Amino acid sequence: KEKNFMKSLKNHIFLTFALVSIFFSIEIYLIFNKIVDKYEDKIVKNYSVLVVSKTEIKTLNLGNVLKIEQIDIKDNVSHLKEQLKNFDISKLQHSLPYFYRVYFKKFPTPSELKSFETELLSNKNIVRVESFRVNQNQIYNLLFMIENMSIVFMAIITIIATLLMVKQLEVWRLEHSERMYIMKLFGAPFGLRSAVLLKLAIFDSFLSIIFMFGIIEYILNSGFYKQLLYQIGIDIDVNLFLDLSIFLCLGLFLSFIS
């Protein structure tokens, strides 16, 4: 009994491990992708470009611009007036340029930001554009690196796990080849000959989903994950049952194809 149990366990562990590895890599990618998207949304709401112009700007007809807001400098001028009582502030007010904040619809790439600056500075009335491009580029490159690393991780794990899965199903086919050959001689259709293999694949697909449920639940409730979201100030929703349903369909598809 113990020998049969170990053999049965060995038959199931490799395919289950392969499927769990594929599902886990995809789920990590989806979670990281959501984190990056949410963080980009948070940054773009607080990020703005400072524009100084000689003339008043009503609108900016540029693709990624969400809105433009004029910066009210009356308080600063009033404060200056209190300090310089003998100075004619009215002359200064007439000579001051207009200050604006420009907000974007989506997080601009370094090349988009550079083009945006160049296009604004081509206007002779605009005397200065401050985009804090160095800091913005660092943030963008970091987000871009995280997203690409998660894609590479998913691709590597998926390829290795798929090869392992195909190998395991090949072993199953060899184990049942004699029985399948006899059934073939009696005219049994392919589906009936492969029924045992399909049952094993279906069982392991459901087994891998159970493991994935436990893994995802553990990650979502872990202190590290909650602390990470708290530190970057975002909150994301993970539709666990939708993800598991997709993984089940994917697992069955890969198993049947293999």
C-alpha positions in Angstrom: 0.0 0.0 0.0 2.8 2.4 0.9 4.6 1.6 -2.4 1.4 2.2 -4.4 0.8 5.4 -2.5 4.3 6.7 -3.3 3.9 5.8 -6.9 0.5 7.5 -7.1 2.0 10.6 -5.4 4.9 10.6 -7.8 2.5 10.4 -10.7 0.6 13.5 -9.5 3.3 15.7 -8.0 5.1 16.6 -11.2 2.1 17.7 -13.2 0.6 19.5 -10.2 3.9 21.2 -9.5 4.2 22.3 -13.1 0.7 23.7 -13.2 1.1 25.5 -9.9 4.4 27.0 -11.1 2.7 28.3 -14.3 -0.3 29.7 -12.4 1.9 31.3 -9.7 4.1 33.1 -12.2 1.0 34.4 -14.0 -0.6 35.5 -10.8 2.6 37.3 -9.6 2.7 39.1 -13.0 -0.9 40.1 -12.7 -0.4 41.4 -9.1 2.7 43.3 -10.0 1.0 44.8 -13.1 -1.9 46.0 -10.9 0.5 47.5 -8.4 2.5 49.3 -11.1 -0.7 50.6 -12.8 -2.1 51.8 -9.5 1.2 53.5 -8.5 1.3 55.2 -11.9 -2.2 56.5 -11.4 -1.3 57.8 -8.0 1.9 59.5 -9.3 0.2 61.1 -12.4 -2.5 62.7 -10.1 0.2 64.4 -8.0 2.7 65.1 -10.8 2.7 68.3 -12.7 5.0 70.4 -14.9 5.6 74.0 -14.0 5.3 76.5 -16.9 6.2 80.2 -16.8 4.8 82.3 -19.6 4.9 86.0 -20.5 1.3 85.8 -21.7 -1.8 84.2 -20.4 -2.4 80.5 -21.5 -6.0 79.4 -21.9 -5.4 75.9 -23.2 -2.7 73.6 -24.4 -3.6 71.5 -27.5 -1.3 68.6 -26.6 -2.4 65.0 -26.6 -1.5 63.8 -23.1 -2.4 67.0 -21.3 -5.4 66.6 -18.9 -5.7 70.2 -17.6 -3.7 73.3 -17.0 -4.1 75.4 -13.8 -2.9 78.9 -13.1 -0.9 79.3 -9.9 -2.2 82.1 -7.8 0.7 84.2 -6.5 -1.4 86.9 -4.8 -0.5 85.6 -1.4 3.2 85.7 -2.1 2.9 89.3 -3.5 0.9 90.3 -0.4 3.5 88.8 1.9 6.2 90.7 0.0 4.2 93.9 0.3 4.2 93.6 4.1 8.0 93.3 4.1 8.7 96.0 1.6 6.3 98.8 2.6 8.1 101.5 0.7 8.2 99.5 -2.5 5.6 99.9 -5.3 4.2 96.4 -5.5 1.8 97.4 -8.3 4.7 97.8 -10.8 6.0 94.4 -9.8 2.6 92.8 -10.3 2.3 94.0 -13.8 5.8 92.8 -14.7 5.4 89.3 -13.2 4.9 86.4 -15.7 2.1 83.9 -15.5 2.7 80.6 -13.6 0.9 77.4 -14.5 0.8 73.7 -13.5 0.2 71.2 -16.3 -1.3 67.8 -15.4 -1.3 64.7 -17.6 -3.8 62.0 -18.5 -1.3 59.2 -18.1 2.2 58.8 -16.8 4.5 60.3 -19.5 7.5 58.4 -20.7 10.9 60.1 -20.7 10.7 60.7 -24.5 7.2 62.1 -24.2 8.3 64.5 -21.5 11.3 65.6 -23.4 9.1 66.3 -26.5 6.6 68.1 -24.4 9.3 70.4 -23.0 10.7 71.1 -26.5 7.3 71.9 -27.9 6.5 74.3 -25.1 9.8 76.1 -25.3 9.4 76.6 -29.0 6.8 79.1 -28.0 8.5 82.5 -27.6 6.1 83.6 -24.9 7.0 80.6 -22.6 10.2 81.5 -20.7 10.6 78.4 -18.6 9.4 74.8 -18.2 10.3 72.8 -15.1 9.4 69.1 -15.4 11.7 67.6 -12.8 12.6 65.2 -15.6 15.5 63.5 -13.8 13.3 62.3 -10.9 10.5 61.4 -13.2 12.7 59.4 -15.4 14.1 57.5 -12.4 10.6 56.6 -11.3 9.5 55.6 -14.8 12.6 53.4 -15.3 12.1 51.7 -12.0 8.4 50.9 -12.8 9.4 49.7 -16.3 12.1 47.5 -14.9 9.8 45.9 -12.3 7.1 45.2 -15.0 9.7 43.7 -17.4 11.2 41.5 -14.7 7.8 40.1 -13.8 7.3 39.3 -17.6 10.7 37.6 -17.8 10.0 35.6 -14.6 6.6 34.5 -15.9 8.0 33.5 -19.3 10.9 31.4 -17.8 8.8 29.6 -15.3 6.1 28.9 -17.9 8.5 27.4 -20.4 10.2 25.2 -17.8 7.0 24.1 -16.2 5.4 23.3 -19.6 8.4 21.1 -20.6 8.0 19.3 -17.2 4.3 18.9 -17.8 4.8 17.5 -21.3 7.4 15.1 -19.9 5.2 13.8 -17.2 2.3 13.2 -19.6 4.6 11.4 -21.8 5.5 9.1 -18.9 1.9 8.5 -18.2 1.3 7.6 -21.9 4.2 5.1 -21.8 2.8 3.6 -18.6 -0.6 3.1 -20.2 0.6 2.4 -23.8 0.0 -1.4 -23.6 -3.6 -0.9 -22.5 -4.2 1.8 -25.0 -2.7 -0.4 -27.8 -5.0 -3.2 -26.9 -8.0 -0.9 -26.9 -6.9 0.5 -30.3 -6.9 -3.1 -31.7 -10.5 -3.5 -30.6 -11.4 -0.2 -32.4 -11.8 2.0 -29.4 -11.8 5.8 -30.3 -8.9 8.0 -29.2 -11.0 9.7 -26.5 -11.8 6.4 -24.9 -8.2 5.1 -25.2 -7.0 8.3 -23.5 -9.7 8.4 -20.8 -7.3 7.5 -18.0 -4.8 10.1 -19.0 -7.5 12.7 -19.3 -8.9 11.8 -15.9 -5.4 12.2 -14.4 -5.0 15.6 -16.1 -8.4 16.8 -14.9 -7.7 15.6 -11.3 -4.3 17.3 -11.2 -5.7 20.5 -12.7 -8.3 20.7 -9.9 -5.6 19.8 -7.3 -3.3 22.6 -8.6 -6.2 25.1 -8.2 -6.6 24.0 -4.5 -2.9 24.6 -4.0 -3.1 28.0 -5.8 -6.0 29.1 -3.6 -3.9 28.5 -0.5 -0.9 30.2 -1.9 -2.7 33.3 -3.1 -4.7 33.6 0.1 -1.4 33.4 2.1 0.2 36.1 -0.1 -2.8 38.5 0.1 -3.0 38.1 3.9 0.8 38.2 4.6 2.2 41.1 6.5 4.9 41.8 3.8 2.2 42.3 1.1 0.1 44.5 3.2 3.1 46.6 4.3 4.2 47.0 0.7 0.9 48.4 -0.3 0.7 50.6 2.8 4.2 52.1 2.1 3.5 53.0 -1.5 0.0 54.2 -0.5 -2.2 52.2 -2.8 -4.8 49.5 -2.6 -5.6 46.9 -5.2 -8.4 44.4 -5.7 -7.6 40.8 -6.6 -10.5 38.8 -7.9 -9.4 35.5 -6.6 -12.2 33.4 -7.9 -12.0 34.9 -11.4 -8.3 34.2 -11.5 -8.7 30.6 -10.3 -11.5 30.0 -12.8 -9.2 31.2 -15.6 -6.3 29.1 -14.2 -8.5 26.0 -14.2 -9.5 26.5 -17.8 -5.8 27.1 -18.7 -4.7 24.1 -16.8 -7.2 21.8 -18.5 -6.3 23.3 -21.9 -2.6 22.8 -21.4 -3.1 19.3 -20.1 -5.3 18.2 -23.0 -3.0 19.7 -25.5 0.1 18.0 -23.9 
